[in-house]
Each structure stands twice: as structure tokens, then as C-alpha cells.
Amino acid sequence: MSIESAESERKLLSVIIPAFNEEGTLAQIVGKLRTVPHLLEIIIVDDCSSDRTHAIAQALAQKYDNIRVLRMPVNSGKTAALKTGFAASRGDIVIVQDADLEYDPSEIIDVIRPIVDGHADVVYGSRFLVRKAARVLYFYHYLANKSLTFLSNVLTNVNFSDVETGYKAFRGDIIRNMLITSTGFGFEIEVTAKVCKLRCATYEVPISYYGRTYEQGKKIGLSDGFAALWYLLKYNLLTDLKSSFKALPALVSNPQASSDAMTH
């Protein structure tokens, strides 16, 4: 086997799937994920679903040895499910994959490539950086997303185009060391603030987006938007770097950053 082919077969990717009542799409998503290059493991975190999501996940885990299933004791929200998945992950790279069909797993290789190639610590898949296939849906959701991204950028001084994206990939040591304290859908805002405090080498890559309607199960509502505004203030202005991570990892852009930060 050549060096190039051996490199392409390295198993270094953990995929975390937070799932709540996704019996209709979970098996299809897992089928697509199993073809992703560098795949080490798929961790399905069932957020105490009331449908057949858990049974389907268990059946998939019995069929494939690189799938693990974790179940929350009570319905706790997406952020709690992700925390559970991150803690259980083993990959050098960790990415979030929603259990619905809004994001295409075939694009994961493009999202993680800057980390695989040693250029990035964190990569966001942007739905707006370059317009690819994107379902036309709610204008108010678009406006809220752009407003949250703008406010986040003002507070972090980083020019993201899509902080609410569902595709976020991290070096494993970064996300496993992050102290995540938000609830519900607060993860997107919190993790962005803390990645920026760490001064990670962060990239964006364009992705497609096949959004769902409310009738198809979209779960984000107005209350989540108000919560996001609070999280913007809390994690950008009221939370420091020391309380954001258990330990500060070395970074691609500055290998000495962690040791320097710990001495101040």
C-alpha cells in the first residue's frame, strides 16, 4: 500500500449524532456516514426518544462494530446529548451530524480536510460562504441566523458567515477539553465563543443545506433565539478562557499557546 493510500485510510474521525425522535431518517444517515473516509466510529446519542429511534440505533450497533449507542435518561436537549457524545469519543477529529437529512454526509470529507491536512483546529461548514444546493425556506430564520452570526462576530472579532451551522468539526482534544454548560440549542453560540477565546486556527468551507419545514420536524423556535442572545452575552463577555476548558490544548497556529496561557 502506498503512503498516500495509507494516509487516506487512517481511521481518525468520530461522528456524533444527537437524535430525538428521528426514526424516519436515522438508518439512512448512518448508511451514508459509513462511506465517509477516515471514519473511526459513529456515536448515536438518543435523547430519550419516544418513537423507535433507540431500537433502530441498537439494531445498527449490532450490525456494525464501529457504531455505539448512548441513551440519555431523560430528554435533555441537543447540547446535553452532544456533551455525552463528545466525552465518549476517541477520534483525533470529532464532527457533529444531525440525525435528519438537512446535511449531506458526503460533504464531511471537505469539512474535515483542513484539519486532516494540519492547517486547522476547527472547521465550520458554512451554508452561506458560497451558495451550493440550499432549500429555500423561512426568511425570518435566515434573518435570525445572520443577526446572531453578526452579533457573534462583533463580540469575537472573527468573521464567521454561519455560526449556527450544524456541521462543526474539531480536533478531538479541543472539544473533549471544552467545558460546555449551555442547554437546549445553546451549543452553537457557546462553542463559537470558546473556540475564539482559545484562538484556534478556524476555517469555513461551503456546504449544501437541505432544510426541513416545521411540518417535517424542524424543532428550533422563537424561544431558542432569545436564549441565543443571552448565551452570546454570557459566553463572550462573562466567561473567561480558564473557565472554558479543563486543559488548554496546543494549537496548529501556536503550539505553545496552551502552556503560555496556563502560566497567566
C-alpha positions in Angstrom: 0.0 0.0 0.0 1.4 3.4 -0.9 1.9 6.2 1.6 -0.9 8.2 0.0 -3.4 5.4 0.2 -2.4 4.5 3.8 -3.0 8.1 4.7 -6.4 8.1 3.2 -7.4 5.0 5.2 -6.4 6.4 8.6 -9.3 6.0 11.0 -9.4 9.2 12.9 -13.0 10.6 12.7 -15.6 10.3 15.4 -19.1 11.3 14.3 -21.6 12.3 17.0 -25.3 12.1 16.2 -27.7 13.6 18.7 -31.1 12.1 17.9 -34.5 12.8 19.2 -37.5 11.1 17.5 -35.7 10.5 14.2 -36.9 7.0 13.4 -37.6 8.0 9.8 -34.1 9.2 8.9 -31.6 7.7 11.3 -30.8 4.5 9.4 -30.4 6.4 6.1 -28.0 8.9 7.7 -25.9 6.1 9.2 -25.8 4.4 5.8 -24.4 7.5 4.3 -21.9 8.0 7.1 -20.4 4.6 6.8 -18.9 5.6 3.4 -17.1 8.7 4.8 -13.3 8.5 4.6 -11.3 8.3 7.8 -14.3 7.0 9.8 -13.4 5.6 13.2 -16.7 5.5 14.9 -20.3 6.7 14.9 -21.8 7.6 18.3 -25.6 7.9 18.4 -26.9 9.7 21.4 -30.6 9.0 21.8 -32.1 11.9 23.8 -34.8 9.7 25.3 -36.8 9.4 22.1 -40.5 8.3 22.4 -40.5 6.6 19.0 -38.4 3.8 17.6 -35.2 5.8 17.3 -33.5 3.8 20.1 -34.5 0.4 18.7 -33.2 1.4 15.3 -29.9 2.7 16.8 -29.4 -0.5 18.7 -30.1 -2.6 15.6 -27.5 -0.6 13.7 -24.9 -1.0 16.5 -25.5 -4.8 16.5 -24.9 -4.9 12.7 -21.8 -2.6 12.6 -19.0 -2.8 15.0 -18.0 0.9 14.7 -21.4 2.2 15.9 -22.1 2.9 19.6 -25.4 3.9 21.1 -25.8 6.0 24.2 -29.2 6.9 25.7 -30.0 10.0 27.9 -32.0 9.0 31.0 -34.4 11.9 30.3 -34.9 14.3 27.4 -32.2 16.9 28.0 -31.8 18.7 24.7 -29.2 18.8 21.9 -26.4 20.3 23.9 -26.6 17.7 26.6 -26.6 14.9 24.1 -23.6 16.3 22.4 -21.7 16.6 25.7 -22.3 12.9 26.3 -21.1 12.0 22.8 -18.0 14.2 23.0 -17.0 12.6 26.3 -17.3 9.1 24.8 -15.4 9.9 21.6 -12.0 8.6 20.7 -11.2 10.2 17.3 -8.5 12.7 16.5 -11.2 14.6 14.8 -14.8 15.0 16.0 -17.8 16.2 13.9 -21.5 16.7 14.7 -24.0 15.2 12.3 -27.7 15.9 12.9 -29.9 12.8 12.6 -32.2 14.4 10.0 -31.4 14.8 6.3 -30.6 18.6 6.3 -26.8 18.0 5.9 -25.2 15.6 3.4 -22.6 13.3 4.9 -20.8 13.1 1.6 -19.5 16.6 2.3 -17.9 15.7 5.6 -14.6 15.0 3.9 -14.5 18.6 2.6 -15.3 19.9 6.1 -12.6 17.9 7.9 -9.9 18.2 5.2 -8.2 21.4 6.7 -7.8 19.5 10.0 -6.6 16.3 8.3 -4.0 18.4 6.4 -2.8 20.1 9.5 -4.0 23.6 8.7 -6.9 23.9 11.1 -8.0 23.2 14.7 -11.7 23.8 14.0 -13.8 23.9 10.8 -17.3 25.1 10.2 -19.4 24.1 7.2 -21.0 27.3 6.0 -24.4 27.3 4.2 -23.7 30.9 3.1 -20.0 31.2 2.3 -20.5 30.0 -1.3 -24.1 29.1 -2.2 -24.4 25.4 -3.0 -27.6 23.4 -3.1 -29.8 25.0 -0.5 -33.5 24.6 0.0 -35.4 27.9 0.1 -37.2 28.2 3.4 -38.1 30.7 6.0 -36.8 34.3 5.6 -37.2 35.0 9.3 -34.9 32.0 10.2 -32.4 33.3 7.7 -32.6 36.8 9.2 -32.2 35.5 12.7 -29.3 33.3 11.7 -27.5 36.2 10.0 -28.2 38.5 13.0 -26.8 36.0 15.5 -23.8 35.5 13.3 -23.3 39.3 13.1 -23.5 39.8 16.9 -21.2 36.8 17.5 -18.7 38.3 15.1 -18.9 41.7 16.8 -18.1 40.1 20.2 -15.4 37.7 19.0 -13.8 39.8 16.3 -13.9 36.8 14.0 -15.6 36.9 10.6 -17.8 33.7 10.5 -20.5 33.6 7.9 -22.6 30.9 9.7 -22.2 30.3 13.4 -25.5 28.3 13.5 -24.3 25.7 11.1 -24.9 22.1 12.0 -21.6 20.9 10.6 -18.8 21.8 13.1 -15.6 19.7 13.2 -13.0 19.9 15.9 -9.7 18.4 16.8 -10.7 15.8 19.4 -8.6 17.2 22.2 -10.2 20.6 21.9 -13.8 19.6 22.1 -13.2 16.9 24.8 -11.5 19.5 27.0 -14.1 22.2 26.5 -16.4 22.8 29.5 -19.9 23.1 27.9 -22.5 24.5 30.2 -25.4 25.7 28.0 -28.6 23.8 27.4 -31.1 23.2 24.6 -29.6 24.6 21.3 -27.1 26.8 23.1 -24.1 24.7 21.9 -23.7 26.7 18.6 -23.1 30.0 20.4 -21.2 28.7 23.3 -18.7 26.6 21.3 -18.1 29.5 18.9 -17.3 31.9 21.7 -14.9 29.4 23.4 -13.1 28.4 20.2 -12.5 32.1 19.6 -11.2 32.6 23.1 -8.7 29.8 22.5 -7.6 31.5 19.3 -7.9 28.3 17.3 -6.9 28.1 13.6 -10.5 28.1 12.4 -11.7 27.6 8.8 -15.0 27.6 7.0 -15.9 25.5 3.9 -19.1 25.7 1.8 -21.7 23.0 2.3 -25.1 22.2 0.9 -28.3 22.5 3.0 -31.5 20.5 2.6 -33.6 22.2 5.3 -36.8 20.9 6.8 -40.1 22.6 7.4 -41.9 22.7 10.8 -44.3 20.1 9.4 -41.3 17.8 8.7 -40.0 18.1 12.2 -37.9 21.3 12.5 -37.5 21.9 16.2 -36.0 25.4 16.6 -38.4 28.1 17.8 -38.5 31.7 18.9 -37.5 30.9 22.5 -34.3 29.4 21.2 -33.5 32.7 19.6 -33.9 34.6 22.8 -31.8 32.1 24.6 -29.1 32.5 22.0 -28.9 36.2 22.7 -28.3 35.5 26.4 -25.6 32.9 25.5 -23.9 35.5 23.3 -23.5 37.8 26.2 -22.7 35.1 28.8 -20.0 33.2 26.9 -18.4 36.2 25.2 -18.4 38.8 28.0 -18.9 36.9 31.2 -16.8 33.8 30.7 -13.0 33.7 30.6 -10.7 31.3 28.9 -9.6 29.5 32.1 -13.2 28.5 32.9 -13.9 27.4 29.3 -11.6 24.4 29.2 -10.4 21.7 31.5 -7.0 21.9 29.9 -5.8 24.1 27.1 -4.6 22.1 24.1 -1.7 23.2 21.8 -2.9 24.7 18.6 -1.9 24.4 14.9 -1.2 28.1 14.7 0.7 28.3 18.0 1.9 25.1 19.6 3.0 27.0 22.7 -0.4 28.7 23.3 -1.6 26.2 25.9 1.5 26.3 28.1 1.7 30.1 27.8 -2.0 30.5 28.7 -1.7 28.2 31.7 1.0 30.4 33.2 -1.0 33.6 33.1 
